[in-house]
């Protein structure tokens, strides 16, 4: 991580728009150049977050997805502001529209079915490539302008070198289907399930 003094951070965040905050302070900032700062409050050293900071996990997860050819935000810099007990990830966002937002717009049946098929094949590819994303839901899956699916907000993710086993796959599906209205949309017509099954038997490359 690159050390950053509080004054330098204030210069970096000048004219930023606060996207997310909590009782501890700012969490996500949009900078004038359309890049983002994601702030992580540093935990005590003896906690798991102290030994492996969330900011580092976020950055490592971006690199892991890029290595696997999965669209995701692009890391710019990883900072540590010691005096503020904050770690900061500076990144370029993944351009596109989340599937959750896309579903709010009018969709033809063909468009909806195409998205369901794409999502099934995409989740199968993630699982084959060893990606276990606990925050997998339609708000974190992005449809890019070139027609691909990618992931955002990837702090809560782990990867392995082999495909996910049956138990992890089933657990991850529960994450995806946690919201009843979205689960009903995903399952409509059986296209998601069919595409996932086809994808699960296909050899995927990175």
Backbone torsions as a table, in degrees:
resi	resn	phi	psi	omega
1	UNK	NA	145.0	178.5
2	UNK	-87.9	124.3	177.9
3	UNK	-64.7	142.1	179.9
4	UNK	-139.4	128.0	178.5
5	UNK	-80.9	152.7	-179.1
6	UNK	-54.2	-39.8	179.5
7	UNK	-63.9	-39.8	179.4
8	UNK	-68.0	-35.1	176.7
9	UNK	-64.8	-42.1	179.5
10	UNK	-62.7	-34.9	175.7
11	UNK	-67.4	-42.4	-179.7
12	UNK	-62.6	-39.5	-176.0
13	UNK	-90.5	8.4	-179.0
14	UNK	-55.6	132.6	178.1
15	UNK	63.7	19.9	177.8
16	UNK	-75.8	154.7	174.8
17	UNK	-104.0	129.6	-179.3
18	UNK	-77.1	118.9	-179.9
19	UNK	-93.9	-35.8	-178.3
20	UNK	-148.7	141.3	178.2
21	UNK	-152.0	161.0	173.9
22	UNK	-139.6	-167.2	-175.3
23	UNK	-67.2	-14.8	178.1
24	UNK	-91.1	-11.4	179.0
25	UNK	131.1	-161.8	-177.5
26	UNK	-68.7	143.5	179.4
27	UNK	-120.3	-39.0	179.1
28	UNK	-137.3	129.8	-179.6
29	UNK	-124.5	137.4	173.4
30	UNK	-100.4	120.3	-178.8
31	UNK	-85.6	161.4	-179.4
32	UNK	-58.6	-24.2	180.0
33	UNK	-89.0	12.1	177.9
34	UNK	70.3	18.0	168.4
35	UNK	-97.9	169.3	-174.7
36	UNK	-122.1	151.7	167.9
37	UNK	-115.9	124.2	176.4
38	UNK	-111.6	117.9	-174.3
39	UNK	-99.8	134.5	178.3
40	UNK	-120.3	126.1	177.2
41	UNK	-73.8	128.8	-176.6
42	UNK	-74.2	133.7	-179.2
43	UNK	-92.5	172.7	177.0
44	UNK	-63.0	150.6	-172.1
45	UNK	-60.9	-34.6	-174.3
46	UNK	-81.3	-5.0	176.3
47	UNK	-83.0	164.7	178.5
48	UNK	-62.4	-35.5	178.5
49	UNK	-69.5	-27.5	176.7
50	UNK	-73.0	-37.2	-179.9
51	UNK	-77.3	-34.6	178.8
52	UNK	-135.0	85.3	-172.3
53	UNK	-56.3	146.3	-178.9
54	UNK	-59.3	-35.7	179.0
55	UNK	-62.5	-41.3	178.6
56	UNK	-66.5	-39.0	177.1
57	UNK	-61.3	-44.8	179.3
58	UNK	-58.0	-48.0	-179.5
59	UNK	-64.1	-43.0	179.6
60	UNK	-64.1	-37.2	178.9
61	UNK	-67.2	-37.1	175.5
62	UNK	-61.7	-44.2	179.5
63	UNK	-63.7	-39.6	-179.9
64	UNK	-64.6	-40.0	178.1
65	UNK	-68.1	-42.7	178.0
66	UNK	-60.5	-40.4	178.6
67	UNK	-61.4	-31.6	-179.3
68	UNK	-91.0	1.4	177.7
69	UNK	75.9	24.8	-179.6
70	UNK	-99.9	122.7	180.0
71	UNK	-56.6	137.5	-178.8
72	UNK	-164.0	170.9	175.9
73	UNK	-58.8	158.8	-178.0
74	UNK	-107.3	123.1	179.8
75	UNK	-68.6	132.0	174.2
76	UNK	-99.8	-59.5	-179.4
77	UNK	-153.1	152.6	174.7
78	UNK	-115.4	121.1	-175.7
79	UNK	-113.4	154.2	167.8
80	UNK	-125.9	121.2	176.8
81	UNK	-104.3	90.2	-172.9
82	UNK	-58.6	-43.5	-175.7
83	UNK	-67.2	-22.0	-179.5
84	UNK	-104.6	0.6	-177.0
85	UNK	53.6	44.7	179.5
86	UNK	-131.1	142.6	165.6
87	UNK	-110.3	144.4	-173.1
88	UNK	-131.7	129.7	173.1
89	UNK	-103.4	121.4	175.7
90	UNK	-101.2	122.2	-175.1
91	UNK	-146.3	157.7	172.6
92	UNK	-92.8	133.4	-176.0
93	UNK	-71.6	159.3	171.3
94	UNK	-80.1	119.7	-177.4
95	UNK	-74.3	132.9	178.2
96	UNK	151.0	-164.9	-177.7
97	UNK	-127.1	132.7	177.3
98	UNK	-66.0	151.7	178.5
99	UNK	-63.4	-32.2	177.6
100	UNK	-61.4	-43.7	178.7
101	UNK	-69.7	-38.2	-178.8
102	UNK	-62.4	-34.7	-178.1
103	UNK	-71.4	-17.1	178.9
104	UNK	-77.2	-19.3	177.9
105	UNK	-88.4	156.5	177.5
106	UNK	-60.4	131.6	178.8
107	UNK	-126.0	137.3	171.8
108	UNK	-74.0	164.7	178.9
109	UNK	-60.8	-40.8	179.7
110	UNK	-63.4	-42.3	179.2
111	UNK	-64.1	-43.9	179.5
112	UNK	-63.3	-43.5	-179.8
113	UNK	-65.8	-37.1	177.6
114	UNK	-62.9	-42.0	179.1
115	UNK	-65.4	-41.2	178.2
116	UNK	-61.4	-43.7	179.0
117	UNK	-64.1	-44.5	178.8
118	UNK	-60.3	-42.9	-178.0
119	UNK	-65.0	-42.5	178.4
120	UNK	-60.7	-45.4	179.0
121	UNK	-66.1	-36.2	-179.6
122	UNK	-66.9	-46.2	179.6
123	UNK	-64.6	-38.6	176.5
124	UNK	-60.7	-40.2	179.4
125	UNK	-66.7	-43.3	177.1
126	UNK	-55.9	-48.2	-177.2
127	UNK	-65.8	-38.7	178.5
128	UNK	-65.4	-34.0	-178.8
129	UNK	-87.0	7.8	173.9
130	UNK	80.5	23.8	-179.2
131	UNK	-96.9	119.8	176.1
132	UNK	-116.0	105.1	-174.1
133	UNK	-108.9	104.2	-176.0
134	UNK	-66.0	-26.9	179.9
135	UNK	-97.1	32.4	178.7
136	UNK	-73.3	110.5	173.1
137	UNK	-156.9	172.7	-172.6
138	UNK	-65.9	-19.7	176.7
139	UNK	-77.0	-12.3	-180.0
140	UNK	-114.3	6.7	174.9
141	UNK	-108.4	124.7	-174.0
142	UNK	-111.8	133.7	171.1
143	UNK	-92.5	115.9	-175.8
144	UNK	-83.8	163.4	-179.8
145	UNK	-59.0	-25.3	179.7
146	UNK	-92.2	13.2	172.5
147	UNK	82.7	21.0	177.5
148	UNK	-106.4	162.7	174.5
149	UNK	-106.1	141.6	179.4
150	UNK	-141.9	-178.7	-175.6
151	UNK	-122.2	147.5	173.4
152	UNK	-131.5	170.0	177.1
153	UNK	53.7	58.5	-167.4
154	UNK	-99.0	26.8	178.8
155	UNK	-61.3	-41.3	-172.7
156	UNK	-93.5	67.4	-174.0
157	UNK	-144.8	150.8	172.5
158	UNK	-137.3	156.1	179.6
159	UNK	-132.7	155.4	175.9
160	UNK	-141.0	164.9	-174.4
161	UNK	-81.4	-14.5	179.7
162	UNK	-115.4	162.5	178.7
163	UNK	-59.0	152.7	177.1
164	UNK	-65.2	145.4	176.1
165	UNK	-78.7	175.0	-174.7
166	UNK	-59.6	-42.5	-176.4
167	UNK	-65.5	-45.0	179.2
168	UNK	-65.6	-38.2	178.4
169	UNK	-61.4	-46.5	-179.3
170	UNK	-63.7	-40.9	179.2
171	UNK	-64.2	-40.0	-179.7
172	UNK	-68.6	-34.5	175.4
173	UNK	-62.3	-36.8	177.6
174	UNK	-62.7	-37.2	176.3
175	UNK	-62.0	-45.4	-178.0
176	UNK	-64.0	-34.7	-173.4
177	UNK	-101.4	23.4	-174.1
178	UNK	-69.3	-25.0	-178.4
179	UNK	-102.5	123.2	-170.7
180	UNK	-58.4	-42.4	-177.3
181	UNK	-67.7	-38.9	179.2
182	UNK	-72.1	-36.5	177.3
183	UNK	-61.9	-41.1	178.7
184	UNK	-62.9	-42.1	178.3
185	UNK	-64.1	-45.2	-177.8
186	UNK	-60.3	-43.2	-174.7
187	UNK	-79.8	-15.1	-175.5
188	UNK	-56.5	128.5	176.0
189	UNK	80.2	-9.5	177.8
190	UNK	74.2	6.5	-175.6
191	UNK	-71.8	-37.8	177.9
192	UNK	-60.3	-49.2	-178.0
193	UNK	-62.8	-42.7	179.8
194	UNK	-63.7	-43.0	-179.8
195	UNK	-67.4	-37.3	178.1
196	UNK	-64.7	-44.4	179.9
197	UNK	-63.3	-42.1	177.4
198	UNK	-63.3	-42.9	-179.5
199	UNK	-66.9	-33.0	-178.8
200	UNK	-67.8	-21.4	-179.6
201	UNK	-102.3	2.7	179.9
202	UNK	-98.4	139.9	177.0
203	UNK	-78.3	121.8	-178.1
204	UNK	-103.2	143.5	176.3
205	UNK	-111.2	157.1	-179.5
206	UNK	-88.0	NA	NA
